Amino acid sequence: MYDLLIAPFVEFGFMQRALAGSLLLALGACPVGVFLMLRRMSLTGDAMAHAILPGAAAGFLLYGLQIVPMTIGGLVAGIIVALGAGAVSRFTVQREDASMAAFYLISLALGVLIVSLRGSSVDLMQVLFGTVLALNDDALTLIALISGVTLLTLAVFWRALVAECLDPLFLRSVSRLGTPVHFIFLGLVVLNLVGGFQALGTLLSVGLMMLPAAAARFWTARVEPMCMLAFAFGAVSCVAGLLISYHGSLPSGPAIILSAGTIYAASIFFGTRGIFNTKLRHHRHRTA
Amino acid sequence: MPEACLTFEDLTLGYNSHPTVHHLNGTIAAGSLTAVVGANGSGKSTLMKGIVGVLKPMSGQCRVADGKRIAYLPQQSELDRSFPARVVDLVSLGLWPRRGLLGRYTRDDREAVSHALMAVGLEGFEKRAIDTLSGGQLQRALFARVLVQDADLILLDEPFNAVDAKTIGDLIALIKRWHGESRTVMVVAHDLELVRANFPDTLLLARRPVAWGRTADTLRAENLLRARRFDEAWHDDAPWCAPDDGHEHAHAHDHDGHHHHEHGEIRDRPDHESGPRPA
């Protein structure tokens, strides 16, 4: 048992780094995912991940596979798309899903174009699918910083974010925070996706954001426990995914996401608000 | 004469350069209880949005007296009922004007919330998820939130829609209680009997003010008839409303000194009639 579960993390430095990096990532990304889901923006994470690509690719093109330029590039691209799509939806008749789709498609095409300038598709694979087993100190520091900023921002703007999700018109009638808090939130989404692309790649980092959140929805009907539970699911997925990847010599990113996917599938059926409890089990009912 | 809580100065509100509330002048006295009536599309909700500030005026302005806090219950709430929140979370939103983003909720705040729930007959509902409430119960919860907001100016946009008779009675009682506490209340309503029985003042809208004053005077048959014959459609070929027109009227009003519009003054404005135009 020890050999199976503990030894890989004790014996190998890269496994420790991978664990620390992915857990820190889950700490910030999972609560953000919960709010994305509650705001019915689950696919926005996916779109934003694509949107980050041209920035990261530009950094990659200019400096090679280095964390800082790729991160800055990704942040810039992500923020342009988030602000652009958010502004179009806030100030015109177009809804956010349409504007987001438009902006991310443009961005994705640009990204693929930039990567192709450099040459081989192996490079593209590296940008898209990340390398959690090769996290250096820079990358770890960055991820720690991002999850710290995320948790702090969430704590400060919690009440506004909940109000903006629950009753946006009410928030507008008592405060001017509605629009800023929406953009701050989109900023957090970008930040966490950028933090995740080194570890998991641009595409799979969305998985760590959304799957634990989606799974947590089946277990609780309140926001705070949902965020905690999402992080717990995320953390378990990271540990399980890394172990599977170690023992089975499989790529770590997909292993982590598939672990999260397994938790999600199990939650659909066995969650307290899942299929078995709400649909299949015969319920007794009270007199009042 | 009581001080003004709300002053409209040549206020024009609308969408896509088509006015929905056209050149409204007048004041809402502090502590008054006013019903806003009119047909669908006559600008009632638009006026509410303009007062709250979620819709910017196309011209003129709407001034709220200094230090007056507004509570607004919209007709079409953007409330997301699938959001995982409990009744107590929803009602606690009403603490925002007092506590803002970071202020800690005190024991008094929590008591205010439970008192409000009790006042609307929802005691024991604190922990209920909002997606399990009936329409009327949700409306009561939203009233409780208005109670918690403890506002000076309360705007209710069709609060009696899809609400049973008993609940309407309870909500009217609450509105009267607010009136008794010298809060200024404006309520959009359709039931004229209800308005006649409970509201001292009435503003009758038909994209422009048709009549405004004591309820019995405002809701006279000839006013209602005129209000019914308004043109609801937008006309893309309608001439532009000249900017200095409005100023004249604003002046005219400044001098009249009365806090309510007189019918005559409204009637003598043929240039702002939104009546049918030749196509």
Interface residues (C-beta under 8 A of the other chain):
Chain A: L38 V156 F157 R159 A160 V162 A163 C165 L166 D167 P168 L169 F170 L171 R172 S173 V174 S175 L177 T220 A221 R222 V223 M226
Chain B: V52 G53 V54 I70 A71 Y72 P74 S77 E78 L79 D80 F83 P84 A85 R86 D89 L90 L93 W96 P97 G100 L101 L102 A129 R145 Q149
